[in-house]
């Protein structure tokens, strides 16, 4: 079972391909939800050297950045081996 970890937002790298899918309206809606209810669903990241690479949760991550947060709840996942 995956365990939640608190990760510094500054340590998370978002792949360029993933950044292109960002929708500002969705970020604002999620930010409002986080203000009311808190972060309910952790993002998913994988370790990469000294930091992490975002796997899932771009809009949640960006909403927390907009809100000025320094950290995010995250599940650490391993990369798939093909």
C-alpha positions as CSV (number, residue, x, y, z in Angstrom):
1,X,0.0,0.0,0.0
2,X,1.2,3.5,-0.8
3,X,2.1,5.8,2.1
4,X,1.7,9.5,2.1
5,X,4.8,11.7,2.3
6,X,5.2,15.4,2.6
7,X,7.4,16.6,-0.3
8,X,8.8,20.1,-0.9
9,X,7.1,21.6,-4.0
10,X,10.5,23.1,-5.0
11,X,11.9,19.5,-5.2
12,X,9.4,18.4,-7.8
13,X,10.1,18.6,-11.6
14,X,7.2,18.7,-14.0
15,X,8.0,17.2,-17.4
16,X,7.6,19.7,-20.3
17,X,5.1,17.4,-22.1
18,X,3.0,17.4,-18.9
19,X,3.1,21.2,-18.5
20,X,1.5,21.6,-21.9
21,X,-1.7,20.1,-20.5
22,X,-2.2,22.7,-17.8
23,X,-5.6,24.4,-17.6
24,X,-5.6,27.6,-15.5
25,X,-9.4,27.4,-14.8
26,X,-9.0,23.9,-13.4
27,X,-6.1,25.1,-11.2
28,X,-8.3,27.9,-9.8
29,X,-11.2,25.5,-9.1
30,X,-8.9,23.1,-7.3
31,X,-7.2,25.9,-5.3
32,X,-10.7,27.0,-4.1
33,X,-11.5,23.4,-3.1
34,X,-8.2,23.1,-1.2
35,X,-8.9,26.3,0.7
36,X,-12.3,24.9,1.8
37,X,-11.5,21.2,2.3
38,X,-7.7,20.8,2.3
39,X,-5.7,18.5,0.0
40,X,-7.7,15.3,-0.1
41,X,-5.9,13.4,-2.8
42,X,-2.1,13.2,-2.8
43,X,-0.2,13.7,-6.0
44,X,2.1,10.9,-7.3
45,X,5.9,11.4,-7.8
46,X,8.9,9.2,-8.4
47,X,12.3,9.8,-7.0
48,X,14.8,11.3,-9.4
49,X,18.3,12.0,-8.1
50,X,18.0,14.7,-5.4
51,X,14.3,15.5,-6.2
52,X,11.2,14.0,-7.7
53,X,9.4,13.8,-11.1
54,X,5.7,14.4,-11.2
55,X,3.7,11.4,-12.3
56,X,0.1,12.4,-11.5
57,X,-1.5,15.5,-10.0
58,X,-0.3,18.5,-12.1
59,X,-3.4,20.7,-11.4
60,X,-3.3,19.9,-7.6
61,X,0.4,20.8,-7.5
62,X,-0.1,24.0,-9.4
63,X,-3.1,24.9,-7.2
64,X,-0.9,24.5,-4.1
65,X,1.8,26.8,-5.7
66,X,-0.9,29.4,-6.4
67,X,-1.9,29.2,-2.7
68,X,1.7,29.8,-1.7
69,X,2.3,26.4,-0.1
70,X,5.8,25.0,0.3
71,X,4.9,21.3,0.5
72,X,2.5,18.8,-0.9
73,X,1.2,15.4,0.2
74,X,2.5,12.8,-2.3
75,X,2.7,9.1,-2.9
76,X,6.1,7.9,-3.9
77,X,5.8,5.5,-6.8
78,X,8.4,3.6,-8.7
79,X,9.0,3.9,-12.5
80,X,7.5,1.1,-14.6
81,X,10.1,-1.1,-16.2
82,X,9.2,-2.0,-19.8
